[in-house]
Amino acid sequence: MPKISPKLGEFLVKTTKAKDIDDAFQRVFTDYLELKLKNLQETIEQFQSRWKMTFEEFKIMPKGPSFEKDAYSYDVEQDFWQWEEAETLKKHYESLKKEWM
């Protein structure tokens, strides 16, 4: 089992106003998951706003004739990879949150 210094433990308990170190880590990790999910959701919403569609629609759209941009342009490719990363990480952190809570 990893050990933490007494100074770090005391700091965590004071900062989180927790009853003990386990409670402090519970709070810190819960807050971390919430912040990550919030940030990823904001990223996803920015892409949805920019492209006026969901990621599932975006995965199909660039291949269709109605797509106005070159589907293989640098900007479209970058958005695709960043959006896919945000969607994948969101699912990952949601599953961790379910396990944790």
Backbone hydrogen bonds, N-H to C=O, Kabsch-Sander energy under -0.5 kcal/mol:
donor,donor_aa,acceptor,acceptor_aa,energy
9,G,5,S,-2.5
10,E,6,P,-2.7
11,F,7,K,-2.3
12,L,8,L,-2.7
13,V,9,G,-2.2
14,K,10,E,-2.5
15,T,11,F,-2.9
16,T,12,L,-2.3
17,K,13,V,-1.1
18,A,13,V,-1.4
24,A,20,D,-2.2
25,F,21,I,-2.5
26,Q,22,D,-2.2
27,R,23,D,-2.4
28,V,24,A,-2.6
29,F,25,F,-2.8
30,T,26,Q,-2.3
31,D,27,R,-2.7
32,Y,28,V,-2.4
33,L,29,F,-2.5
34,E,30,T,-2.3
35,L,31,D,-2.7
36,K,32,Y,-2.6
37,L,33,L,-2.6
38,K,34,E,-2.4
39,N,35,L,-2.5
40,L,36,K,-2.5
41,Q,37,L,-2.4
42,E,38,K,-2.1
43,T,39,N,-2.0
44,I,40,L,-2.5
45,E,41,Q,-2.5
46,Q,42,E,-1.9
47,F,43,T,-2.0
48,Q,44,I,-2.5
49,S,45,E,-2.3
50,R,46,Q,-2.5
51,W,47,F,-2.7
52,K,48,Q,-1.5
53,M,48,Q,-0.8
58,F,54,T,-2.4
59,K,55,F,-2.4
60,I,56,E,-0.8
60,I,57,E,-0.7
61,M,57,E,-3.0
63,K,60,I,-1.4
64,G,61,M,-2.5
67,F,64,G,-1.1
71,A,69,K,-0.6
73,S,70,D,-2.2
77,E,73,S,-2.6
78,Q,74,Y,-2.8
79,D,75,D,-2.2
80,F,76,V,-2.5
81,W,77,E,-2.5
82,Q,78,Q,-2.6
83,W,79,D,-2.8
84,E,80,F,-2.8
85,E,81,W,-2.2
86,A,82,Q,-2.2
87,E,83,W,-2.5
88,T,84,E,-2.6
89,L,85,E,-2.9
90,K,86,A,-2.2
91,K,87,E,-1.9
92,H,88,T,-2.2
93,Y,89,L,-3.1
94,E,90,K,-2.3
95,S,91,K,-2.0
96,L,92,H,-2.0
97,K,93,Y,-2.4
98,K,94,E,-2.0
99,E,95,S,-1.9
100,W,96,L,-2.6
101,M,97,K,-2.6
